[in-house]
Amino acid sequence: MIQLSASRCVRLLSKESECNRCELICPTEAIVVGTNPLPSINFYSCVECGACDAVCPSEALSLDNFSQTEFFFSYIEDEQNIISCRKNVPCIAALNIENIISMAVLKKEMIFDMGYCDECDIAHKCKPQILKNYEEASYILEAMESDAVIKLEDVKHKNSVETKESPTRRDFFSKATLKGAIKTKIEFEKEIQKATDELVEHTLQKNDIKLLKQKRIPDKRKLFFTAIKRVKKPSQFHVIEADELTFTSMKLLDSESCTACQMCYRVCPTGALTSDLKNSKIDFDPFLCIKCHICHDVCEPNAITLAPSYRVKEFFEPEVVNLIKFRVRRCDECGVSFSTNSVEALCYRCKAEEEEARELWGIKGDI
């Protein structure tokens, strides 16, 4: 069953968020992003392919019976290189691009079993995503000068048939503990949700509000960083097209348009955008960026934009870059320190109050 961790969903960071990747990839239209900030899920329609989990930039979605992180380690230890929906994944589309690249550089060879795709009911959405991931991963590996190879083959892997003994009455009572009863109750409630053919809306809980403020680096980025450290650096650091990269980015900031509102680095879920105690600057760490687009969504003057290219050097030698520096001065009205990118003498609060007063009194222009 698919689970949504509300505190990790970037849509909760701002009402301006336009993220709907989970809705777009879902092959059964079980996920709907509507007026409610959080996605609604029809558990009856969900086929648990895991594609939504793979495309979610912040790991807000997960499957009960499949963990990307656990699969990463089990696949690295597996003597075989094959990845198949009949062997070790619910669907190859359930793998995120970062883990694909990480596993490829560690295993040197990776085989996607495409043998069942053409006869699959969800192939219309999942197969194009698999091919897209394959092309992007291959492109990045080539830019890294890695000798790792990803192959698409019609293996049609078949599992060996295993017979399981029927549970006895004694087995049932041996599991009838308090912990087992709680687990059974949870599973029963999940089955009820699965049987209900309607959209289930998710709401924000009190503990989610606290977690929203925390900066969190996704596990897939941590694994990616760990894998890259084991890879030999390329002879030269190539520059690749930004459009070919879906999981990170470089940023540009227009100093004339920026209003020093602080929103971009306050809503950044990973801390890729940061400032100092005085809010006198905006720094950016490309390696921590998950390309969730939330900083662009909240920027009213559209001062922050995506760079047209990305330096592969950031994978091997991450470097924090400064996007802009502000002047910090005291407000002429209230005396509070504030950062600004102009010659403004009033802080934002006093300026807003003055504008409201002028509008109230019908005063136009400067006095």
C-alpha positions as CSV (number, residue, x, y, z in Angstrom):
1,M,0.0,0.0,0.0
2,I,1.3,3.5,-0.9
3,Q,1.9,5.8,2.0
4,L,2.2,9.6,2.1
5,S,4.4,11.4,4.6
6,A,2.8,14.8,4.7
7,S,5.7,16.6,6.3
8,R,7.9,15.7,3.3
9,C,5.6,16.8,0.6
10,V,6.9,20.0,-1.0
11,R,3.3,21.1,-1.8
12,L,2.9,21.9,1.9
13,L,5.8,24.3,1.9
14,S,3.8,26.8,-0.1
15,K,0.4,27.1,-1.7
16,E,2.2,28.3,-4.8
17,S,3.9,24.9,-5.3
18,E,3.1,23.5,-8.7
19,C,4.6,20.0,-8.1
20,N,2.3,17.2,-9.4
21,R,4.8,14.6,-10.6
22,C,3.0,11.8,-8.7
23,E,-0.3,12.6,-10.4
24,L,1.3,12.7,-13.8
25,I,3.1,9.4,-13.5
26,C,0.3,7.3,-11.9
27,P,-0.9,4.8,-14.5
28,T,-4.3,4.2,-12.9
29,E,-5.0,7.9,-12.0
30,A,-5.2,6.8,-8.4
31,I,-3.4,10.1,-7.3
32,V,-5.1,13.4,-7.8
33,V,-3.7,16.8,-7.0
34,G,-6.6,19.2,-6.5
35,T,-7.5,22.2,-4.3
36,N,-6.2,20.3,-1.3
37,P,-2.5,21.0,-0.8
38,L,-1.7,17.3,-0.3
39,P,-2.4,14.7,-3.0
40,S,-5.5,12.6,-2.6
41,I,-5.2,8.8,-3.2
42,N,-7.6,6.2,-4.3
43,F,-6.1,3.1,-2.6
44,Y,-8.5,0.8,-4.5
45,S,-7.2,2.0,-7.9
46,C,-3.5,1.9,-6.8
47,V,-1.6,-1.0,-8.2
48,E,1.5,-0.3,-6.0
49,C,3.9,0.0,-9.0
50,G,6.0,2.5,-7.0
51,A,6.4,4.9,-9.9
52,C,5.1,7.8,-7.9
53,D,7.7,7.1,-5.1
54,A,10.5,7.2,-7.7
55,V,9.6,10.6,-9.2
56,C,8.8,12.3,-5.9
57,P,11.8,14.7,-5.3
58,S,11.5,14.7,-1.5
59,E,10.6,11.0,-0.8
60,A,7.1,11.9,0.5
61,L,5.6,8.7,-1.0
62,S,6.6,5.2,-0.1
63,L,5.4,1.6,-0.5
64,D,4.8,-0.7,2.5
65,N,6.4,-3.7,0.8
66,F,9.2,-2.1,-1.1
67,S,11.9,0.2,0.1
68,Q,14.3,1.9,-2.4
69,T,17.0,2.1,0.2
70,E,16.7,-1.6,1.3
71,F,16.6,-2.6,-2.4
72,F,19.8,-0.6,-3.1
73,F,21.9,-2.6,-0.6
74,S,20.3,-6.0,-1.5
75,Y,20.9,-5.4,-5.2
76,I,24.6,-4.4,-4.6
77,E,25.1,-7.7,-2.7
78,D,23.2,-9.8,-5.3
79,E,25.5,-11.7,-7.6
80,Q,23.1,-11.1,-10.5
81,N,22.8,-7.8,-12.2
82,I,19.2,-8.2,-13.4
83,I,16.3,-5.9,-12.3
84,S,12.9,-7.4,-13.1
85,C,9.3,-7.0,-12.0
86,R,9.3,-10.7,-11.6
87,K,12.3,-10.8,-9.4
88,N,13.1,-7.9,-7.1
89,V,11.0,-4.8,-7.9
90,P,7.2,-4.1,-8.2
91,C,8.1,-2.3,-11.5
92,I,11.4,-1.0,-12.9
93,A,9.7,2.5,-12.9
94,A,9.8,2.2,-9.1
95,L,13.6,3.0,-9.1
96,N,14.6,6.7,-8.9
97,I,17.2,8.0,-11.2
98,E,19.8,8.7,-8.5
99,N,19.7,5.1,-7.2
100,I,19.9,3.8,-10.7
101,I,23.1,5.8,-11.3
102,S,24.5,4.8,-7.9
103,M,23.9,1.1,-8.4
104,A,25.3,1.2,-11.9
105,V,28.6,2.7,-10.9
106,L,29.0,0.2,-8.1
107,K,27.9,-2.9,-10.0
108,K,29.4,-1.8,-13.4
109,E,26.6,-3.5,-15.3
110,M,22.9,-3.3,-14.8
111,I,20.2,-5.1,-16.8
112,F,16.6,-3.9,-17.0
113,D,14.3,-6.8,-17.8
114,M,11.9,-5.3,-20.3
115,G,10.4,-8.7,-21.3
116,Y,7.0,-8.1,-19.6
117,C,6.5,-4.4,-20.4
118,D,4.5,-4.8,-23.7
119,E,1.9,-7.1,-22.1
120,C,1.6,-5.0,-18.9
121,D,-1.5,-3.0,-18.2
122,I,0.4,0.0,-16.8
123,A,3.1,0.1,-19.6
124,H,1.5,3.2,-21.1
125,K,2.9,5.3,-18.3
126,C,5.6,3.2,-16.7
127,K,7.5,2.0,-19.8
128,P,8.2,5.6,-21.1
129,Q,9.4,6.5,-17.6
130,I,11.8,3.4,-17.6
131,L,13.2,4.4,-20.9
132,K,13.5,8.0,-19.8
133,N,15.4,6.9,-16.7
134,Y,17.6,4.7,-18.8
135,E,18.5,7.5,-21.2
136,E,19.2,10.0,-18.5
137,A,21.3,7.6,-16.4
138,S,23.3,6.5,-19.5
139,Y,23.9,10.2,-20.4
140,I,25.1,11.0,-16.9
141,L,27.4,8.0,-16.7
142,E,28.9,8.9,-20.0
143,A,29.5,12.5,-18.8
144,M,31.2,11.1,-15.7
145,E,33.4,8.9,-17.9
146,S,32.2,5.9,-16.1
147,D,32.6,2.4,-17.6
148,A,29.3,1.3,-16.0
149,V,26.7,0.0,-18.5
150,I,22.9,-0.2,-18.3
151,K,21.3,-2.6,-20.7
152,L,17.7,-3.1,-21.8
153,E,17.0,-6.8,-22.5
154,D,13.9,-9.0,-22.9
155,V,15.0,-11.5,-20.3
156,K,11.5,-12.5,-19.0
157,H,12.9,-13.6,-15.7
158,K,10.9,-16.4,-14.0
159,N,10.9,-17.1,-10.3
160,S,11.4,-20.6,-9.0
161,V,8.1,-22.0,-7.6
162,E,8.2,-22.3,-3.8
163,T,5.6,-24.2,-1.8
164,K,4.4,-22.8,1.4
165,E,2.9,-24.8,4.2
166,S,-0.6,-23.7,5.3
167,P,-0.6,-22.0,8.7
168,T,-1.9,-24.1,11.5
169,R,-4.1,-23.1,14.5
170,R,-1.1,-23.3,16.8
171,D,0.7,-20.8,14.5
172,F,-2.2,-18.4,14.7
173,F,-2.3,-18.4,18.6
174,S,1.5,-18.2,18.8
175,K,1.2,-14.8,17.0
176,A,-1.7,-13.6,19.1
177,T,0.3,-11.2,21.1
178,L,-0.5,-7.5,21.9
179,K,2.1,-6.4,19.3
180,G,0.6,-8.8,16.8
181,A,-2.9,-7.6,17.5
182,I,-1.9,-4.0,16.9
183,K,-0.2,-5.0,13.6
184,T,-3.3,-6.9,12.6
185,K,-5.5,-4.0,13.3
186,I,-3.4,-1.7,11.2
187,E,-3.4,-4.2,8.3
188,F,-7.1,-4.5,8.7
189,E,-7.6,-0.7,8.4
190,K,-5.4,-0.7,5.4
191,E,-7.5,-3.4,3.7
192,I,-10.6,-1.3,4.4
193,Q,-9.0,1.7,2.7
194,K,-8.0,-0.5,-0.3
195,A,-11.6,-1.7,-0.6
196,T,-13.0,1.9,-0.6
197,D,-13.2,3.1,-4.2
198,E,-12.9,6.8,-3.5
199,L,-10.3,9.5,-3.1
200,V,-8.9,9.7,0.4
201,E,-7.8,13.3,1.3
202,H,-4.8,13.7,3.5
203,T,-4.7,16.4,6.2
204,L,-1.8,18.1,8.0
205,Q,-1.3,16.9,11.6
206,K,0.4,18.9,14.4
207,N,3.5,16.8,14.3
208,D,3.8,17.4,10.6
209,I,3.9,21.2,11.2
210,K,7.1,20.7,13.3
211,L,8.7,18.5,10.8
212,L,8.0,20.9,7.9
213,K,10.6,23.3,9.3
214,Q,13.4,20.7,9.3
215,K,15.8,20.6,6.4
216,R,16.2,17.0,5.3
217,I,18.5,15.4,2.7
218,P,16.7,12.5,1.0
219,D,18.2,9.0,1.4
220,K,18.7,8.7,-2.4
221,R,20.9,11.7,-2.3
222,K,23.0,10.3,0.6
223,L,23.4,7.0,-1.3
224,F,24.3,8.9,-4.5
225,F,27.0,10.9,-2.6
226,T,28.4,7.7,-1.0
227,A,28.5,5.9,-4.4
228,I,30.2,8.9,-6.2
229,K,32.9,9.0,-3.5
230,R,33.9,5.5,-4.6
231,V,34.2,6.4,-8.3
232,K,37.3,7.6,-10.0
233,K,37.2,11.3,-11.0
234,P,36.9,11.9,-14.8
235,S,39.9,13.2,-16.7
236,Q,37.9,16.4,-17.2
237,F,34.8,17.8,-15.7
238,H,32.2,18.0,-18.4
239,V,29.3,20.5,-18.6
240,I,26.0,18.9,-19.5
241,E,22.6,20.2,-20.6
242,A,20.4,21.1,-17.6
243,D,17.3,19.8,-19.4
244,E,18.8,16.3,-19.4
245,L,19.1,16.3,-15.6
246,T,15.9,15.8,-13.5
247,F,17.2,15.4,-10.0
248,T,19.4,18.5,-9.4
249,S,20.2,21.9,-10.9
250,M,22.3,25.0,-10.9
251,K,20.7,28.3,-10.1
252,L,20.9,31.9,-11.4
253,L,19.6,34.9,-9.6
254,D,18.8,38.3,-11.0
255,S,20.1,40.9,-8.4
256,E,18.0,43.6,-9.9
257,S,14.7,41.7,-9.6
258,C,15.4,40.1,-6.2
259,T,13.6,41.8,-3.3
260,A,15.4,40.0,-0.4
261,C,12.1,38.6,0.8
262,Q,14.0,35.5,2.1
263,M,11.3,33.1,0.9
264,C,13.4,30.9,-1.4
265,Y,15.9,29.7,1.2
266,R,13.2,29.5,3.9
267,V,11.1,27.0,2.0
268,C,14.0,25.0,0.5
269,P,13.4,21.5,1.9
270,T,17.1,20.3,1.8
271,G,19.0,23.5,2.7
272,A,20.4,23.8,-0.8
273,L,19.6,27.5,-0.5
274,T,20.9,29.1,2.7
275,S,21.8,32.5,4.3
276,D,23.6,33.7,7.4
277,L,22.3,35.0,10.7
278,K,22.0,38.5,9.4
279,N,20.2,37.3,6.2
280,S,22.8,39.3,4.2
281,K,23.2,36.8,1.4
282,I,21.9,33.8,-0.5
283,D,24.2,30.8,-1.0
284,F,23.4,27.7,-3.1
285,D,24.8,24.2,-2.9
286,P,24.0,22.4,-6.2
287,F,24.6,19.0,-4.7
288,L,21.8,19.4,-2.2
289,C,19.3,20.6,-4.8
290,I,16.6,18.1,-5.6
291,K,15.0,20.2,-8.3
292,C,11.6,20.4,-6.6
293,H,11.1,23.8,-8.1
294,I,9.6,25.2,-4.9
295,C,12.1,28.2,-4.7
296,H,10.9,29.2,-8.2
297,D,7.3,28.8,-7.3
298,V,7.5,31.2,-4.3
299,C,9.6,33.8,-6.0
300,E,7.1,36.5,-7.1
301,P,9.5,38.6,-9.3
302,N,10.9,35.4,-10.8
303,A,14.4,36.5,-9.8
304,I,15.7,32.9,-9.4
305,T,16.0,30.8,-12.5
306,L,17.5,27.5,-13.6
307,A,20.9,27.7,-15.3
308,P,21.0,26.2,-18.8
309,S,23.8,23.8,-17.9
310,Y,25.3,21.8,-15.0
311,R,28.9,21.1,-14.1
312,V,29.6,17.4,-13.5
313,K,32.3,18.7,-11.1
314,E,29.6,19.3,-8.5
315,F,29.2,15.5,-8.2
316,F,32.8,15.0,-7.2
317,E,33.8,18.3,-5.7
318,P,30.7,20.0,-4.4
319,E,31.1,23.8,-4.0
320,V,28.7,26.3,-2.4
321,V,28.3,29.3,-4.6
322,N,27.1,32.8,-3.6
323,L,24.1,34.0,-5.6
324,I,23.7,37.4,-4.1
325,K,24.7,39.7,-1.2
326,F,22.4,42.2,0.5
327,R,22.9,45.3,2.5
328,V,21.9,45.1,6.1
329,R,20.6,48.4,7.6
330,R,18.3,49.7,10.3
331,C,14.8,50.8,9.5
332,D,14.3,54.6,9.8
333,E,10.8,54.0,11.3
334,C,11.1,51.2,13.8
335,G,14.9,50.6,14.1
336,V,14.8,46.9,13.2
337,S,17.6,45.6,11.1
338,F,16.6,44.2,7.7
339,S,18.3,43.1,4.5
340,T,17.7,44.9,1.2
341,N,18.8,45.0,-2.3
342,S,17.9,48.7,-2.8
343,V,18.3,52.0,-1.2
344,E,15.0,51.5,0.7
345,A,15.0,53.2,4.2
346,L,12.0,51.3,5.6
347,C,11.8,47.6,6.5
348,Y,9.1,45.6,4.7
349,R,6.6,45.8,7.6
350,C,6.9,49.6,7.9
351,K,6.8,50.0,4.2
352,A,3.6,47.9,3.9
353,E,2.0,49.9,6.8
354,E,2.9,53.1,5.1
355,E,1.4,52.0,1.8
356,E,-1.8,50.9,3.5
357,A,-2.0,54.2,5.3
358,R,-1.5,56.2,2.0
359,E,-4.2,54.1,0.4
360,L,-6.5,54.7,3.3
361,W,-6.0,58.5,3.3
362,G,-6.1,58.7,-0.5
363,I,-2.5,60.0,-0.8
364,K,-0.7,59.4,-4.0
365,G,3.0,59.9,-4.6
366,D,5.6,61.2,-2.1
367,I,4.8,63.8,0.5
